[in-house]
Amino acid sequence: MTKNNKKTGFVLLRPFRRNRLIGAGLAAALLIATPLVYADTIQQQIDNLSNQNSQKQQTVNTLQLQAGSYQNAIITLQQQINAIEAAIEVSTEQQAKLQQEIITDQQQIDQKKQQLSNTIKTMYIDGQTSTIEELASSKNLSDYVDKQEYHTVVQNQLDDTIKQIGVLQQQQQSQKTQVDQLLGTQKQQQGQLDSDEQQQASLLSYNQGQQDQYNQQISANKTQISSLQAEQARINAQNSRTINIQASGGSGGYCDNGHGNGGYPMVWCNAGLDAVTTSGGFPSRECTSFAYWYFTSVEGKSLSVTGNANQWIYTANRPVDQTPEDGAIAVSTAGPFGHVLIVLATPGQSYGGVTAPAGYVITMSMNYDFQGHFIVDERAAGSLYYIH
């Protein structure tokens, strides 16, 4: 088992079995000279980026809920503003109507005052006439009585008119005061609603700005992950020589790209890349998933490894050297992730009718292209380490 030296951050490597080493000094020097700081591995970088994206996406989701709340508040406030504006319009019309009524009533009051003035003048003139003179000027007694009654009626009408004028003025002034107060209150409410709406709009704008920032960060992280994966796929292709044969064990499924599927369980072969967890805890259709499954399930060997592919030479609980062997796990440390494969034939051996040329091994692996596809190819034997 490997142990982390917490003081230095280097991995303490377990000794290799001497009888399995070729060029032991070179291999050991290479392994020991390469300190493994787990926090700096590419896979953990990708895991960190993915975790950041997950957290940022949760934040974006929360912000979207908040934005919906702000938007609903704005809609409600706008409805209230529309209602108060309609009420203000009604009050304004009522105010204008009352003002017009006051003007009309004032005109009537002026007319009544003029009539009153004329009547008072008539009564005053009549009042200067003595009773003897009124009797003398009257045709008869009945005419005199009629004049007296007329004066009384006019006097009463004058009293009633004055009272009506006073009451009407009070009513109109009271109504106008009420309408003015109502209109003032409504305009104050409108101002508050406008302020509230502006505040909600400001919060919504700030919220959307935050969403944009987080979405940009998520996009940048995805671009960085894609760049790392594309670089590893390029290196895999550069170090591989494709041969036109199929691996035994099975074919078909999404992971079959013309080379079969190596017997990889169909439930994993048809799953999306990294969609499900397979044996050993590795994601589906990854090179690590296929190599672990084949080595433990088909060859029946025990294996304990952790990390991405290029870490297996450090974390495997089995002998590691640079001697190719049929059935061994070949490890390429090239690229940000590395790559693990199963050896099908060593130099001079044949597989599927093809003989591995000098200096090359025939291998099979999954996800060489970071699309989750299976391949059979040839690789330079000296560029690989082997887990036996």
C-alpha positions in Angstrom: 0.0 0.0 0.0 1.3 3.5 -0.7 1.4 6.1 2.0 1.5 9.8 1.8 4.4 11.5 3.7 2.4 14.4 5.1 5.6 16.4 5.8 7.0 16.3 2.3 3.9 15.6 0.1 5.8 12.8 -1.7 4.6 9.3 -2.2 6.5 6.6 -0.4 6.8 3.8 -3.0 6.6 0.2 -2.1 9.6 -1.8 -3.4 9.3 -3.7 -6.7 10.0 -7.4 -6.9 13.5 -7.7 -8.3 12.7 -10.8 -10.3 10.1 -8.8 -12.3 12.3 -5.8 -13.1 14.1 -5.1 -16.3 16.2 -2.0 -16.2 15.4 -1.8 -12.5 17.7 1.1 -11.8 16.1 3.2 -14.6 12.5 2.4 -13.7 13.1 3.0 -10.0 14.9 6.2 -10.7 12.0 7.4 -12.9 9.4 6.5 -10.4 11.2 7.9 -7.4 12.2 11.1 -9.2 8.5 11.8 -9.9 6.9 13.0 -6.7 3.2 12.5 -6.6 1.3 15.4 -5.0 -2.3 14.3 -5.2 -3.7 17.8 -5.0 -1.9 18.7 -8.2 -3.0 15.8 -10.3 -4.9 16.6 -13.5 -7.8 14.4 -12.5 -8.2 16.2 -9.3 -8.0 19.5 -11.1 -10.8 18.3 -13.3 -12.7 17.0 -10.3 -12.2 20.4 -8.6 -13.4 22.2 -11.7 -16.4 19.8 -11.9 -17.2 20.4 -8.2 -16.9 24.1 -8.7 -19.3 23.9 -11.6 -21.7 21.9 -9.6 -21.6 24.4 -6.7 -21.8 27.3 -9.1 -24.8 25.7 -10.9 -26.5 25.3 -7.5 -25.8 29.0 -6.9 -27.2 29.9 -10.3 -30.3 27.8 -9.6 -30.8 29.6 -6.3 -30.3 32.9 -8.1 -32.9 31.9 -10.7 -35.4 31.2 -7.9 -34.6 34.6 -6.4 -34.9 36.2 -9.8 -38.3 34.6 -10.2 -39.3 36.0 -6.8 -38.1 39.5 -7.9 -40.0 39.2 -11.2 -43.2 38.2 -9.4 -42.8 41.1 -7.0 -42.4 43.5 -9.9 -45.4 42.1 -11.7 -47.5 42.4 -8.4 -46.2 46.0 -7.9 -47.0 46.9 -11.5 -50.5 45.6 -11.0 -50.8 47.7 -7.9 -49.4 50.7 -9.7 -51.9 50.2 -12.5 -54.7 50.0 -10.0 -53.6 53.1 -8.1 -53.2 55.0 -11.4 -56.7 54.1 -12.3 -57.9 55.2 -8.9 -56.0 58.5 -9.3 -57.6 59.0 -12.7 -61.1 58.5 -11.2 -60.2 60.8 -8.3 -58.8 63.4 -10.7 -62.0 63.2 -12.8 -64.1 63.5 -9.6 -62.0 66.5 -8.5 -62.5 68.2 -11.9 -66.2 67.4 -11.8 -66.5 68.9 -8.3 -64.6 71.9 -9.4 -66.9 72.4 -12.3 -69.9 71.9 -10.0 -68.5 74.5 -7.6 -68.1 76.9 -10.5 -71.7 76.2 -11.7 -73.0 76.5 -8.2 -71.1 79.7 -7.7 -72.7 81.1 -10.8 -76.1 80.1 -9.4 -75.2 81.7 -6.1 -74.2 84.9 -7.9 -77.6 84.8 -9.7 -79.5 84.3 -6.5 -77.5 87.0 -4.9 -78.4 89.3 -7.7 -82.1 88.3 -7.4 -81.8 88.8 -3.6 -80.3 92.2 -4.2 -83.1 93.2 -6.5 -85.7 91.8 -4.1 -84.1 93.6 -1.2 -84.2 96.8 -3.2 -87.9 96.3 -4.0 -88.6 95.5 -0.3 -86.7 98.5 0.8 -88.6 100.8 -1.6 -91.8 99.2 -0.5 -90.7 99.5 3.1 -90.5 103.3 2.7 -94.2 103.4 1.9 -96.5 103.9 4.8 -99.5 101.6 5.4 -101.8 104.5 4.5 -100.0 105.0 1.2 -100.0 101.2 0.4 -103.7 101.1 1.1 -104.3 104.1 -1.0 -102.2 102.7 -3.9 -104.0 99.3 -3.6 -107.1 98.8 -5.6 -108.8 97.2 -2.7 -108.1 95.6 0.6 -107.4 92.2 -0.9 -104.7 93.7 -3.1 -103.0 95.1 0.0 -103.1 91.8 1.8 -101.6 90.1 -1.3 -98.7 92.5 -1.2 -98.1 91.8 2.4 -98.2 88.0 1.8 -95.8 88.4 -1.1 -93.3 90.3 1.1 -93.5 87.5 3.6 -93.0 84.8 1.0 -90.1 86.6 -0.5 -88.6 87.1 2.9 -88.9 83.4 3.6 -87.5 82.5 0.2 -84.6 84.8 0.9 -83.9 83.0 4.2 -84.1 79.6 2.6 -81.9 80.6 -0.3 -79.2 82.0 2.1 -79.3 78.7 4.1 -79.2 76.6 0.9 -76.2 78.6 -0.3 -74.4 78.0 2.9 -75.1 74.3 3.1 -74.2 73.8 -0.6 -70.9 75.6 -0.1 -70.1 73.6 2.9 -70.9 70.3 1.1 -68.9 71.2 -1.9 -65.9 72.3 0.2 -66.1 69.2 2.3 -66.2 66.9 -0.8 -63.3 68.8 -2.4 -61.3 68.5 0.7 -61.9 64.7 0.8 -61.1 64.3 -2.8 -57.9 66.3 -2.4 -56.8 64.2 0.5 -57.7 61.0 -1.3 -55.7 62.2 -4.3 -52.8 63.1 -2.2 -52.8 59.7 -0.5 -53.1 57.9 -3.8 -50.1 59.9 -5.3 -48.1 59.1 -2.2 -48.9 55.4 -2.6 -48.0 55.6 -6.2 -44.6 57.1 -5.3 -43.9 54.3 -2.8 -45.0 51.6 -5.3 -42.7 53.2 -8.0 -39.8 53.2 -5.4 -40.5 49.5 -4.5 -40.6 48.5 -8.2 -37.3 50.3 -8.9 -35.8 48.5 -5.9 -37.0 45.1 -7.1 -35.8 45.9 -10.7 -32.4 46.8 -9.3 -32.2 43.5 -7.3 -33.3 41.6 -10.4 -30.6 43.3 -12.5 -27.9 42.5 -9.9 -29.2 39.0 -9.7 -29.0 38.5 -13.4 -25.5 40.0 -13.4 -24.4 37.4 -10.8 -26.0 34.6 -12.9 -24.0 35.8 -15.9 -20.8 35.8 -14.0 -21.3 32.3 -12.6 -22.4 31.0 -16.1 -19.2 32.5 -17.6 -17.1 30.7 -14.9 -19.0 27.4 -15.5 -18.3 27.8 -19.3 -14.7 28.6 -18.7 -14.3 25.5 -16.5 -16.0 23.3 -19.1 -13.6 24.7 -21.7 -10.6 24.0 -19.6 -11.8 20.4 -18.9 -12.5 19.9 -22.7 -9.0 21.2 -23.5 -7.4 18.8 -21.0 -9.4 15.9 -22.4 -8.6 16.9 -26.0 -4.9 17.0 -25.2 -5.0 13.5 -23.7 -6.9 12.2 -26.7 -4.3 13.7 -29.1 -1.5 12.1 -27.1 -3.3 8.8 -27.1 -3.7 8.9 -30.9 -0.1 10.0 -31.4 1.3 7.0 -29.4 -1.1 4.5 -31.0 -1.0 2.5 -34.3 -4.4 1.2 -35.1 -4.7 -2.3 -36.4 -7.7 -3.7 -38.2 -8.7 -6.5 -35.9 -11.4 -7.0 -33.3 -10.8 -8.1 -29.7 -12.3 -11.4 -28.7 -15.0 -11.4 -26.0 -17.8 -9.5 -27.6 -19.0 -6.7 -29.8 -21.7 -4.2 -30.2 -23.1 -1.4 -28.0 -22.3 2.2 -27.9 -18.6 1.6 -26.9 -18.0 -0.5 -30.0 -16.3 1.7 -32.6 -15.4 -1.1 -35.1 -13.1 -3.0 -32.8 -15.6 -4.9 -30.7 -16.0 -4.2 -27.0 -13.6 -6.7 -25.5 -16.5 -8.3 -23.5 -17.1 -5.2 -21.5 -20.5 -5.6 -19.8 -23.2 -4.3 -22.1 -24.9 -2.4 -19.4 -21.8 -0.3 -19.0 -21.0 -0.3 -22.7 -24.4 1.3 -23.5 -24.2 3.8 -20.6 -23.0 7.3 -21.2 -19.4 8.2 -20.6 -19.0 8.6 -16.8 -22.7 8.0 -16.4 -22.5 5.1 -14.0 -20.0 3.6 -11.5 -18.5 0.3 -12.4 -16.3 -2.2 -10.5 -13.5 -0.7 -8.5 -15.5 2.5 -8.3 -14.4 3.7 -11.7 -16.8 5.6 -14.1 -18.3 3.8 -17.1 -16.5 3.6 -20.4 -13.2 5.0 -19.0 -9.9 3.3 -19.6 -9.5 2.7 -15.9 -12.9 1.0 -15.7 -12.2 -1.4 -18.6 -8.6 -2.2 -17.4 -9.8 -2.8 -13.8 -12.8 -4.9 -14.9 -10.8 -7.1 -17.3 -7.8 -7.6 -15.0 -10.0 -8.6 -12.0 -13.1 -10.2 -13.7 -11.6 -11.9 -16.8 -8.1 -12.7 -15.5 -9.3 -13.2 -11.9 -6.5 -11.2 -10.3 -6.8 -9.0 -7.3 -6.1 -5.3 -7.8 -6.1 -2.2 -5.7 -5.4 1.1 -7.4 -6.5 4.7 -7.0 -6.2 7.9 -9.0 -6.3 8.6 -12.8 -4.4 6.3 -15.2 -0.9 7.8 -14.9 -1.1 7.3 -11.1 -1.6 3.5 -11.2 2.2 2.8 -11.3 2.4 4.5 -7.9 -0.8 3.2 -6.3 -1.1 -0.4 -7.6 -0.7 -3.2 -5.0 0.9 -5.5 -7.6 4.4 -5.6 -9.2 5.2 -2.8 -11.6 8.1 -2.8 -14.2 8.8 -2.2 -17.8 8.6 -5.8 -19.0 5.6 -6.5 -21.3 3.5 -9.5 -20.5 0.4 -10.9 -22.1 -2.6 -10.0 -19.8 -0.7 -7.3 -17.9 -2.0 -3.8 -17.5 0.0 -1.4 -19.6 0.3 2.1 -18.2 1.1 5.2 -20.3 2.1 8.2 -18.2 2.0 10.6 -21.2 -0.4 13.4 -21.1 -2.4 15.0 -18.4 -4.3 11.8 -17.4 -2.2 9.0 -18.9 -3.9 5.8 -20.2 -4.2 2.2 -19.1 -4.5 -0.8 -21.5 -4.6 -4.6 -21.5 -1.7 -6.3 -23.3 -2.9 -8.8 -25.8 0.4 -9.8 -27.4 4.1 -9.0 -26.7 6.7 -8.5 -29.5 6.7 -11.6 -31.7 3.4 -12.9 -30.4 0.2 -12.9 -32.5 -3.3 -11.9 -31.7 -6.3 -12.1 -34.1 -4.0 -13.0 -37.0 -1.6 -10.1 -36.4 1.9 -10.5 -35.0 3.2 -7.7 -32.8 6.4 -6.3 -34.5 9.6 -5.9 -32.6 9.4 -3.2 -30.0 5.6 -3.1 -30.0 2.8 -4.7 -28.0 -0.8 -5.2 -29.1 -3.2 -3.7 -26.6 -6.9 -3.1 -26.1 -8.4 -0.2 -24.2 -11.4 1.9 -23.6 -11.9 5.7 -24.1 -8.7 6.3 -26.1 -10.6 9.1 -27.8 -12.4 10.5 -24.8 -15.6 9.5 -26.5 -15.9 6.2 -24.5 -14.9 4.0 -27.5 -13.0 0.7 -27.4 -9.9 0.1 -29.6 -7.3 -2.5 -30.4 -3.9 -0.9 -31.4 -0.1 -1.3 -31.3 2.1 0.8 -28.9 5.8 1.1 -28.4 6.6 -1.4 -25.6 9.3 0.7 -24.1 7.0 3.7 -23.6 4.8 1.8 -21.1 5.0 0.5 -17.6 3.3 -2.9 -16.8 1.3 -4.0 -13.8 1.5 -7.7 -13.5 
